[in-house]
């Protein structure tokens, strides 16, 4: 029976090798994987020229009792305290001619290292992933499952010599290999328009979006596709421009406008209308915009916005659309297969690295930078989000973040349209009362927000009003641990810190509630570690460099963080010099400082730009802020906040300046930081009281403005 099954499996399992490697006769290298499923183990067995024997820890035995009983796989289960026996078993299996594959999930770092040292093994890391696990809500399932055939990606890492081996290096290599396997997924080369059409077609009569601005009107997948198709034709008749500006608040208007642009191969540029006139003039010039989609209501409210000569009122056009025209196109959407619609719109088969959207960084530490996001970037990040937040866990999501914000663009605009959760849109994240009412009325399960906004919700919300929320994810700034604990105790909703940036499309890592387990690739069942920003999402690899010399460090040590993955952008718009600075051989130099712990959790300790070199020592601003808030907030009110920045003083060099929204004295600050064990060198001497700390529209502290205020304070102190 086993022979028949293996013969059948060879026919249905197609292994795609990301890199080629085969053990030669007499090669005693030890294959090391983290977790292998039944399908992955069989694929590896079938693909190897020599027989493979798997040594698997009992708690991670994903291959199943049936497989062992039928003799389909050569497996031996090991326990944590069987290191010596395990080493002996490796030697015996090698003598019999087997290639030994050790699944290290469930083993401690020191146990893994003991096995490698005692068996004197050179290690070949291996990662495998069935492509069907990353199919985007079955939109591209035909690329993972070709008839009966199942495609599995396999990547073998570089050989690690026995004396060079460490569990930390193994974790780094496995992350990088999983990233390469996911990047090789053929569906990620497809066009975003195709993903959206297939996603919306699957929900022809089911609600995809609810717009609270138009009194909670519901829009099904079929209606959204209908309106976007009609708008796409209208745009084609009005302009030949390759890039189209979009200035709209969160809502169906923004969704339809972005989708319409992508359907006809144009690039939507969602402009940050809160940045101010000069920043938007810069953005419009950088992108060469001549045509903007908006509404007259938005135009009236933003008289100072640098509008282009040509603009289109999409709201007025939607309201004026004849119902008969909508009905005819809706029928065409219903009865036309997806491939007919794709042919009618002339959607290319591949999107891959072509522009699918342009966003601008917030400009919190300098001029805004144009970030072109490709079809591959967006599809990859959606697949990564779905890998950790499947729809059955998150049936609905709050869409209050603006579409010029990377989370709003990818997570609450495109994800719902390619088959993700239902989105309920609110015009602004600042409307606290309206958002709480919306969460309660529409039974929303997931909210993405910032710690700054979280404080506002905690004041006005009740446990009953937020009862439907399964999860709140915060980003944009560090989540204070006391705030998260107080929110959970008071309102009963888990608050998990996440992490991302526009250049990452944006999601890089996130914590999850304990009941939500991650089971992809090398990730372990533990879902959250307080103080970290969570594990990197599947497909994101991490490296750590020493800032002073660019020397690579073990990922467990603190240094400059670099990321790689299909969601990482390809370079800034019209800025090759800055692109070259942040992109090195496919790795994005984030500017953040941090490390990865032994369980794979990522810790962010601040931005390199938020360090000051004082007395030859690198002093982290964020660490000082955290200690001040944790020590002083219990004796102050809930709104107490501080920002620490560095400023150049002509006589003293760089000095630390505290911006606080409440009256505090130098002595109070000194006592607080001394109590927390910080050295005198880290204690700021200058304090400036600002009742309203500069905050950007996304809830982030405006560091650029804070630096200007700190510079004024330093110059004034120097003159006294």
C-alpha positions in Angstrom: 0.0 0.0 0.0 2.8 2.4 0.9 4.4 1.7 -2.5 1.2 2.5 -4.4 0.7 5.6 -2.4 4.2 6.9 -3.0 3.8 6.2 -6.7 0.5 8.1 -6.7 2.2 11.0 -4.7 4.9 11.3 -7.3 2.3 12.0 -9.9 0.3 14.6 -7.9 3.1 16.4 -6.1 5.2 18.8 -8.1 8.2 20.1 -6.2 9.6 23.5 -7.2 13.1 23.9 -6.0 14.0 27.5 -5.2 17.7 26.4 -5.2 19.2 23.1 -6.3 20.9 20.7 -3.9 21.2 16.9 -3.8 23.3 15.0 -1.2 26.1 13.0 -2.8 26.9 9.5 -1.8 28.7 9.6 1.5 27.6 13.1 2.3 26.7 13.2 6.0 25.1 16.7 6.1 22.2 17.0 8.5 19.0 18.5 7.0 17.4 20.7 9.6 13.8 22.1 9.3 11.5 23.7 11.8 8.1 22.2 11.1 7.1 20.0 8.2 3.6 18.9 7.4 2.7 15.5 6.0 2.6 16.9 2.5 5.9 18.7 2.9 7.6 15.7 4.3 6.3 13.4 1.5 7.4 16.0 -1.1 10.9 16.1 0.4 11.1 12.2 0.5 9.9 11.9 -3.1 12.2 14.6 -4.5 15.5 13.3 -2.9 17.6 10.8 -4.7 18.6 9.1 -1.4 16.1 7.9 1.2 15.2 10.4 3.9 14.6 9.6 7.6 12.8 12.2 9.8 13.5 12.8 13.5 10.6 14.8 14.9 9.7 16.1 18.3 6.5 14.6 19.7 4.6 17.9 20.2 5.2 19.1 16.6 4.4 15.8 14.9 2.4 17.2 12.0 2.9 14.2 9.8 0.2 12.1 11.4 -0.2 8.7 12.9 -1.7 7.3 9.7 1.4 8.1 7.7 3.6 6.3 10.1 1.2 3.3 10.4 1.1 2.9 6.6 4.9 3.3 6.4 4.6 6.2 4.0 7.4 8.1 5.9 10.4 7.0 7.8 9.9 8.8 11.1 11.1 8.5 14.7 9.6 10.6 17.5 12.0 12.1 20.0 11.5 13.7 23.4 13.2 16.7 24.9 15.4 14.7 27.2 16.6 12.3 24.6 19.5 14.3 23.2 22.1 11.6 23.7 19.8 8.9 22.2 19.1 11.3 19.3 22.8 11.7 18.5 23.2 7.9 18.5 20.2 7.5 16.2 21.7 10.0 13.7 24.9 7.9 13.6 23.1 4.6 13.0 20.9 6.1 10.3 23.9 7.5 8.4 25.6 4.1 8.4 22.4 2.7 6.8 22.7 5.3 4.0 19.9 7.6 5.0 19.8 11.4 4.7 18.7 12.5 8.2 16.3 15.4 8.5 15.9 16.8 12.0 12.7 18.8 12.8 13.9 21.2 15.6 10.4 22.6 16.5 10.0 21.8 20.2 13.7 21.5 20.9 15.6 24.3 22.9 18.5 26.1 21.3 21.1 24.4 23.4 19.6 21.0 22.6 19.8 21.7 18.9 23.4 22.8 19.2 24.3 19.7 21.3 23.0 17.4 18.5 25.0 19.2 15.8 28.2 19.3 17.9 28.0 15.7 19.2 27.2 14.3 15.7 29.9 16.5 14.1 27.4 17.4 11.4 27.5 20.1 8.8 24.0 21.5 8.6 21.8 22.1 5.5 18.7 24.2 6.6 15.6 23.3 4.6 12.2 25.1 4.2 9.2 23.8 2.4 5.7 25.3 1.8 2.7 24.1 -0.3 1.8 26.9 -2.5 -1.9 26.3 -1.8 -1.3 27.6 1.7 -0.6 31.0 0.3 -3.3 31.1 -2.4 -5.1 34.5 -2.1 -8.6 33.4 -1.0 -8.5 30.9 -3.9 -8.2 33.7 -6.4 -5.1 32.1 -7.9 -5.7 28.6 -6.7 -4.9 27.3 -10.2 -1.3 28.2 -9.7 -1.0 26.1 -6.6 -3.2 23.2 -7.7 -3.0 22.2 -11.3 -5.7 19.6 -11.6 -4.8 16.8 -9.3 -1.2 18.1 -9.1 -0.1 19.9 -5.9 2.8 22.3 -6.1 5.2 22.6 -3.2 8.1 25.0 -3.0 11.4 23.8 -1.4 14.5 25.8 -0.5 17.8 24.4 0.7 20.1 26.9 2.5 23.9 27.2 2.4 25.9 24.6 4.3 26.8 25.6 7.9 30.0 24.0 9.1 29.8 22.3 12.5 32.0 24.8 14.3 30.1 27.8 12.8 26.7 26.5 13.7 24.4 28.3 16.2 20.7 28.1 16.7 20.5 31.9 16.2 22.0 31.5 12.7 19.7 28.6 12.0 16.6 30.8 12.8 17.9 33.6 10.6 18.6 31.2 7.6 15.2 29.5 8.0 13.4 32.9 7.9 15.3 33.8 4.8 14.6 30.5 3.0 10.9 30.7 3.8 10.9 34.2 2.4 12.5 32.9 -0.8 10.0 30.1 -1.1 7.1 32.5 -0.8 8.6 35.0 -3.2 8.7 32.2 -5.8 4.9 31.7 -5.6 3.8 32.1 -9.2 0.5 33.8 -8.2 2.5 36.8 -6.9 3.4 37.8 -10.4 -0.2 38.3 -11.3 -2.0 41.6 -11.7 -3.8 43.2 -8.8 -6.8 43.9 -11.0 -7.2 40.2 -11.7 -7.1 39.4 -7.9 -9.7 42.1 -7.3 -12.0 40.9 -10.1 -11.8 37.3 -8.9 -12.3 38.3 -5.3 -15.3 40.5 -6.0 -16.9 37.9 -8.3 -16.8 35.4 -5.5 -19.0 37.9 -3.5 -21.4 39.0 -6.2 -24.3 39.3 -3.8 -22.5 39.4 -0.5 -21.6 42.6 1.3 -18.0 43.7 0.8 -18.2 47.3 2.1 -20.6 49.3 4.3 -20.2 53.1 4.0 -21.3 54.9 7.2 -21.0 58.3 5.5 -23.9 57.4 3.3 -26.1 56.1 6.2 -24.7 52.6 6.2 -25.3 51.7 2.6 -24.2 48.2 1.7 -22.2 47.4 -1.4 -21.8 43.9 -2.6 -18.8 42.6 -4.6 -20.8 42.7 -7.8 -21.9 46.3 -7.3 -18.4 47.5 -6.4 -17.0 45.8 -9.6 -19.8 47.3 -11.7 -19.2 50.9 -10.5 -15.4 50.5 -10.8 -15.8 49.2 -14.4 -18.0 52.1 -15.4 -15.7 54.6 -13.7 -12.7 53.0 -15.5 -14.3 53.7 -18.8 -15.1 57.2 -17.8 -11.5 57.9 -16.8 -10.2 56.5 -20.1 -12.4 58.9 -22.0 -11.2 61.9 -20.0 -7.4 61.4 -19.7 -4.4 59.5 -21.0 -2.3 60.2 -17.9 -0.6 57.1 -16.5 -0.9 58.4 -12.9 -4.2 59.5 -11.4 -4.5 61.5 -8.1 -7.0 60.4 -5.6 -8.1 62.8 -2.8 -10.9 61.0 -0.9 -11.7 60.1 2.7 -12.1 56.4 3.6 -15.2 55.0 1.9 -16.7 53.4 -1.1 -15.7 56.4 -3.3 -12.0 55.8 -2.5 -12.4 52.1 -3.1 -14.1 52.4 -6.5 -11.6 55.2 -7.6 -8.5 53.1 -6.8 -10.0 49.9 -8.3 -11.0 51.8 -11.5 -7.5 53.1 -12.0 -5.9 49.7 -11.6 -8.5 48.0 -13.9 -7.2 50.2 -16.9 -3.5 50.0 -15.9 -3.3 53.5 -14.4 -1.5 54.1 -11.1 -3.6 55.7 -8.3 -1.7 58.2 -6.2 -3.5 58.7 -2.9 -2.4 62.1 -1.7 -2.0 63.0 2.0 -4.2 66.0 2.2 -3.2 66.6 5.8 0.5 67.3 5.1 0.0 70.9 4.1 0.2 72.8 0.9 3.9 72.7 0.3 4.3 69.0 0.9 1.4 68.2 -1.5 2.8 70.6 -4.1 6.0 68.6 -3.8 4.1 65.3 -4.1 2.1 66.4 -7.2 5.3 67.6 -8.9 7.1 64.3 -8.1 4.3 62.2 -9.6 3.6 64.6 -12.5 -0.1 64.6 -11.7 -2.5 66.5 -14.0 -5.8 64.8 -13.1 -7.3 64.2 -9.6 -10.4 62.2 -8.6 -12.2 63.8 -5.6 -15.5 65.4 -4.7 -16.7 69.0 -4.5 -17.4 68.6 -0.8 -13.7 67.7 -0.2 -12.6 70.6 -2.4 -14.7 73.1 -0.3 -13.2 71.8 2.9 -9.6 72.0 1.7 -9.4 75.4 0.0 -5.6 75.5 0.6 -4.9 72.2 -1.2 -2.9 72.7 -4.4 -5.6 71.3 -6.8 -4.6 70.5 -10.3 -6.4 72.3 -13.2 -8.3 69.1 -14.0 -10.2 67.2 -11.4 -13.2 64.9 -11.4 -16.1 64.8 -8.9 -16.6 61.0 -8.5 -19.5 61.4 -6.0 -21.5 63.6 -8.3 -20.9 61.2 -11.2 -21.9 58.2 -9.1 -25.1 59.8 -8.1 -25.9 60.8 -11.7 -25.4 57.3 -13.1 -28.6 56.0 -14.8 -29.9 53.0 -13.0 -30.5 51.2 -16.3 -26.8 51.6 -17.1 -25.8 50.2 -13.7 -28.2 47.3 -14.1 -26.9 46.3 -17.6 -23.3 46.4 -16.4 -24.2 44.5 -13.2 -25.8 41.7 -15.4 -22.6 41.6 -17.4 -20.6 41.2 -14.2 -22.9 38.4 -13.1 -22.9 36.3 -16.3 -19.4 36.9 -17.6 -16.6 34.7 -16.3 -13.7 36.5 -14.8 -11.4 35.8 -17.8 -14.0 37.5 -20.1 -14.0 40.7 -17.9 -10.2 40.6 -17.9 -10.0 40.4 -21.7 -12.7 43.1 -22.0 -10.6 45.5 -19.8 -7.4 44.3 -21.5 -5.8 43.5 -18.1 -2.2 42.2 -18.5 -1.5 38.7 -17.3 1.4 39.9 -15.2 1.6 42.8 -12.8 4.7 41.7 -10.9 7.0 44.7 -10.2 5.0 47.3 -12.1 3.5 50.2 -10.2 0.1 49.5 -8.7 -0.1 52.5 -6.4 2.0 55.4 -5.0 2.0 56.6 -1.5 4.0 59.2 0.3 5.8 58.8 3.6 4.4 60.9 6.5 7.3 63.3 6.4 7.6 63.1 10.2 11.4 63.3 10.0 11.9 65.1 6.7 10.4 65.7 3.3 7.8 63.2 2.2 9.2 60.4 -0.1 7.3 58.8 -2.9 6.9 55.1 -2.4 5.7 53.2 -5.5 4.1 49.9 -4.4 4.0 47.1 -7.0 1.4 44.5 -7.8 3.7 41.9 -6.2 4.2 44.1 -3.1 0.4 44.4 -2.4 -0.5 40.8 -3.3 2.4 39.5 -1.1 1.4 41.6 1.9 -2.3 40.6 1.6 -1.2 36.9 1.4 0.9 37.4 4.5 -2.0 39.1 6.4 -4.3 36.3 5.4 -1.8 33.7 6.6 -2.1 35.1 10.2 -5.6 36.6 10.1 -7.9 34.2 8.1 -11.4 35.4 7.4 -13.0 33.0 9.9 -11.1 34.8 12.7 -11.8 38.3 11.2 -15.1 38.5 9.4 -15.2 42.3 9.6 -12.8 45.2 9.9 -13.1 48.9 10.7 -11.9 51.1 7.8 -11.2 54.5 9.4 -7.6 55.0 8.3 -7.2 57.2 5.2 -6.1 55.6 2.0 -3.0 57.7 1.8 -1.9 55.8 4.9 -0.3 52.4 4.0 -2.4 50.4 6.4 -5.5 52.1 5.1 -4.4 51.5 1.5 -3.5 47.8 1.8 -5.4 46.4 4.8 -8.7 48.2 4.7 -9.0 49.0 0.9 -7.4 46.2 -1.1 -7.6 43.3 1.3 -11.5 43.4 1.4 -11.6 43.7 -2.4 -9.5 40.6 -3.1 -11.5 38.4 -0.8 -10.7 39.5 2.7 -13.2 40.6 5.5 -16.1 42.9 5.1 -15.0 46.5 5.7 -17.1 49.2 7.5 -15.8 52.6 6.6 -15.7 55.8 8.7 -14.5 59.1 7.4 -12.1 59.9 10.1 -10.3 58.1 13.0 -10.7 61.3 15.1 -14.5 60.8 15.4 -14.2 58.7 18.5 -17.9 58.6 19.4 -19.0 57.8 15.8 -16.4 54.9 15.6 -17.5 53.4 18.9 -21.2 53.5 17.7 -20.1 51.9 14.4 -18.3 49.1 16.1 -21.3 48.3 18.2 -23.9 48.6 15.4 -22.0 46.5 12.8 -20.4 44.0 15.1 -16.9 44.8 13.9 -14.2 42.2 14.8 -10.9 44.0 14.0 -9.8 47.6 14.5 -6.4 49.0 13.5 -5.5 52.2 15.3 -2.7 54.0 17.1 -1.9 54.3 20.9 -2.8 58.0 20.7 -6.3 57.2 19.5 -6.6 54.3 21.8 -6.6 56.6 24.8 -9.6 58.4 23.4 -11.6 55.2 22.9 -10.8 54.1 26.5 -12.4 57.3 27.8 -15.7 57.0 26.0 -16.2 53.2 25.3 -17.8 50.6 27.5 -17.3 46.8 27.5 -20.7 46.4 25.9 -20.0 48.9 23.0 -16.8 47.0 22.1 -18.1 43.5 22.8 -17.8 42.4 19.2 -14.1 43.3 18.9 -11.9 40.2 18.8 -8.7 42.2 18.3 -7.2 45.7 18.3 -3.8 46.1 16.5 -1.9 49.3 17.1 1.0 50.7 15.1 2.7 54.0 14.0 4.2 54.5 17.5 5.3 52.4 20.5 2.4 50.9 22.5 2.9 51.7 26.2 2.5 48.4 28.2 0.4 50.1 30.9 -2.0 51.5 28.3 -2.5 48.1 26.8 -3.0 46.4 30.2 -5.4 49.1 31.3 -7.4 48.9 28.1 -7.7 45.1 28.3 -8.7 45.2 32.0 -11.3 47.9 31.5 -12.8 46.9 28.2 -11.9 43.3 27.8 -10.4 43.6 24.2 -6.9 42.2 23.5 -4.6 45.0 22.3 -1.7 43.7 20.3 1.2 45.8 19.0 2.1 45.5 15.3 4.8 47.1 13.2 5.2 48.2 9.6 6.2 51.0 7.3 5.1 52.3 3.9 8.1 50.7 2.3 6.9 47.3 3.6 3.4 47.7 2.1 3.1 48.0 5.3 2.8 44.9 7.5 6.2 43.6 8.8 5.2 41.9 12.1 2.4 41.8 14.7 1.5 40.2 17.9 -1.8 38.2 18.1 -4.1 37.1 20.9 -3.2 33.9 22.6 -6.2 32.1 21.1 -5.1 32.9 17.6 -2.2 30.6 16.6 0.2 31.0 13.7 1.0 27.7 12.0 2.9 28.7 8.9 6.5 27.9 8.1 8.9 28.2 11.0 6.5 30.1 13.3 5.8 28.6 16.7 2.4 28.4 18.4 3.1 31.2 20.9 1.2 34.2 19.6 2.2 37.2 21.7 5.1 38.6 23.8 4.4 41.9 25.5 7.1 44.5 24.7 7.8 43.1 21.3 6.0 44.0 18.0 5.3 40.3 17.3 6.8 37.8 14.9 7.6 38.8 11.4 4.8 37.7 9.1 5.5 34.7 6.9 7.9 35.6 4.1 9.7 38.5 5.8 13.3 37.8 6.7 15.4 39.8 9.2 19.1 40.7 9.4 20.9 42.9 11.9 23.9 45.1 11.2 26.2 47.1 13.4 25.3 50.7 12.6 28.9 52.0 12.9 30.5 49.5 10.5 27.7 47.6 8.7 29.1 44.4 10.1 26.5 41.6 10.3 25.5 40.6 13.8 23.5 37.6 15.1 19.8 38.5 15.0 19.7 38.1 18.7 22.0 41.1 19.2 20.8 44.7 19.0 21.6 46.6 15.8 20.2 48.1 12.6 17.3 46.1 11.2 17.1 45.0 7.6 14.1 43.3 6.0 13.6 41.2 2.9 10.4 39.9 1.3 8.0 40.2 -1.6 6.3 43.0 0.3 9.4 45.3 0.4 9.3 48.1 -2.2 11.7 48.5 -5.1 12.9 52.1 -4.5 11.8 55.6 -3.9 10.2 57.7 -6.7 12.7 59.8 -8.7 15.3 59.4 -6.0 17.9 56.8 -7.0 20.5 58.1 -4.4 18.2 57.6 -1.4 17.0 54.3 -2.9 20.6 53.1 -3.0 21.1 54.1 0.6 18.2 52.0 1.9 18.2 49.0 -0.5 21.2 46.7 -0.4 21.0 43.5 -2.6 17.2 43.3 -2.0 17.4 44.1 1.7 15.7 47.2 3.0 17.7 49.2 5.6 14.8 50.3 7.9 16.6 52.8 10.1 15.1 51.0 13.1 17.3 49.5 15.8 16.3 46.2 17.5 16.7 42.5 17.6 14.9 39.1 17.4 14.6 36.9 20.5 15.0 33.1 20.7 11.2 32.6 20.0 11.3 34.7 16.9 9.7 37.9 18.3 10.9 41.2 17.0 11.8 44.0 19.3 12.1 47.6 18.2 14.3 49.8 20.4 14.0 53.0 18.4 15.0 54.6 15.2 18.7 55.4 14.5 17.6 59.0 13.8 16.1 59.0 17.3 19.5 58.4 19.0 21.8 61.1 20.2 25.6 60.6 20.5 26.4 62.2 23.9 29.8 61.7 25.5 30.6 59.1 22.9 27.6 57.0 23.8 24.5 56.3 21.7 21.5 57.5 23.8 18.0 56.2 22.7 15.3 58.8 22.9 12.5 56.2 22.9 13.9 54.4 25.9 14.0 57.6 27.9 10.4 58.4 26.9 9.2 55.0 28.0 10.8 55.1 31.4 9.5 58.7 32.0 5.9 57.7 31.1 6.0 54.5 33.1 7.4 56.2 36.2 5.5 59.5 36.0 2.1 58.7 34.4 0.6 57.0 37.5 1.1 60.3 39.4 -0.1 62.5 36.5 -3.3 62.4 34.4 -3.9 59.9 31.6 -3.1 62.5 28.9 0.4 63.1 30.2 2.9 62.6 27.3 6.5 63.4 26.5 8.8 63.4 23.5 12.6 63.4 23.7 14.6 64.7 20.8 18.2 65.8 20.2 19.2 69.3 19.4 22.4 71.0 18.4 23.7 73.5 20.9 26.6 75.7 19.6 28.5 75.7 22.9 27.6 72.2 24.2 27.1 70.1 21.1 24.1 67.8 21.0 21.8 68.0 24.0 18.6 66.2 24.9 15.4 68.2 25.1 12.1 67.0 26.6 8.8 68.3 25.1 6.0 67.7 27.7 2.3 68.5 27.6 2.2 68.9 31.4 4.3 71.0 33.8 7.3 69.0 35.0 10.6 70.1 36.5 14.2 69.1 35.9 14.4 67.6 39.4 11.3 65.5 38.9 12.7 64.2 35.6 16.1 63.5 37.3 14.5 61.6 40.1 12.2 59.6 37.8 15.0 58.4 35.5 17.5 57.8 38.4 14.8 55.6 40.0 14.6 53.6 36.8 18.4 53.1 36.8 19.3 55.3 33.8 22.8 56.8 33.8 23.2 60.6 34.3 24.4 61.0 30.7 20.8 60.0 29.6 19.0 62.5 31.7 17.8 65.6 29.7 18.6 69.0 31.1 16.2 71.0 28.9 12.4 70.9 29.1 9.9 72.7 27.0 6.1 72.6 27.9 3.8 72.3 24.9 0.2 71.8 25.9 -0.6 70.3 22.4 2.3 68.1 21.3 2.6 68.1 17.4 0.6 65.1 16.1 0.1 64.0 12.5 -3.2 62.9 11.1 -2.3 59.2 11.5 -1.7 59.6 15.2 2.1 59.7 15.0 4.1 62.3 16.9 5.4 64.9 14.3 9.1 64.5 15.0 10.1 67.0 12.4 8.1 69.8 14.2 9.3 68.5 17.6 12.9 68.9 16.4 12.3 72.5 15.3 10.8 73.3 18.8 13.7 71.6 20.5 16.2 73.5 18.4 14.6 76.8 19.5 14.8 75.7 23.1 18.5 74.7 22.8 19.4 78.1 21.1 17.6 80.0 23.8 19.3 78.1 26.6 22.7 78.6 24.9 22.1 82.4 24.8 21.2 82.6 28.5 
